[in-house]
Amino acid sequence: MDKITAKDIYSIMRAIGPMKAETASRVRSRIERILDAAKVLKLRAGDNPAAWNGNLSSMLPPQKRRNDVRHRTALPYGEVPAFMEMLRERDAVAARALEFTILTAARTMETLSATWIEVDLATKTWIIPKERMSAGTEHKVPLSDRPVEIIKEMAAIEFSDFIFAGVRGGLSNAAMLRVLGRLGRSDLTVYGFRSTFRKWASEATAYPNHLVEMALARGSSDELKAASMRRDLFAEHAKLMDEWGKYCSLRV
């Protein structure tokens, strides 16, 4: 583990080739997770050679998904409460990971790479380090009641550095897609729920656009960065996520 370098990862990405960009992206993400785990286990030190921002991004073409629309199919927000009720009935770690991802408006790998040291249940906060964020900026996520319950549930059954882990270690990034398939919703994608949240926030609430973008950890303008540091804005962010959590828990 401690001998793997960025050059090794570069060689792998080049070998897969530009015609299989999606495969290359998934392989790199999985290697990054493995090496993150290795660092936690003290098997290696230093920066992660599989990291994209400020590392492989300077040596390889920009990562682009083919048929991108297919990867962002979203559920209309009016159908979310019924879907979440159906999701809660499934007793599986991947189902809890998907529920947590939806409730926090997170990306798949942000959830699957989440570790115990990133969450503070006393303050109901999940802090994702900048190394794991696509924008390269730390993201502070306020947790509503249900995500806190999910973390406590995972703490009672998991013996892993990752909050959401399978029997053979960390969940794969396809685990939540399989849950959607078992629910008969293979037409949806995990990423699409971020669009669902975005549309709900813009059409069903009065929260300003920059706050919603902050919740989605999108944008890197100086104005947004400065705003995200303000304590009052984080309090508004918490209110937004609480409202989203309550909406998702509506009985149908």
Sequence and secondary structure as in RCSB ss.txt:
>XXXX:A:sequence
MDKITAKDIYSIMRAIGPMKAETASRVRSRIERILDAAKVLKLRAGDNPAAWNGNLSSMLPPQKRRNDVRHRTAL
PYGEVPAFMEMLRERDAVAARALEFTILTAARTMETLSATWIEVDLATKTWIIPKERMSAGTEHKVPLSDRPVEI
IKEMAAIEFSDFIFAGVRGGLSNAAMLRVLGRLGRSDLTVYGFRSTFRKWASEATAYPNHLVEMALARGSSDELK
AASMRRDLFAEHAKLMDEWGKYCSLRV
>XXXX:A:secstr
 TT  HHHHHHHHHHH GGGHHHHHHHHHHHHHHHHHHHHTTS  SS TT TTTTGGGTS     TTGGGGG   
 GGGHHHHHHHHHT  SHHHHHHHHHHHHT  HHHHHT BGGGEETTTTEEEE GGGSTTSS EEEE  HHHHHH
HHHHHHH  SSBSSEETTEE  TTHHHHHHHHTT TT  TTHHHHHHHHHHHHH    HHHHHHHTT    HHHH
HHHT HHHHHHHHHHHHHHHHHHT   
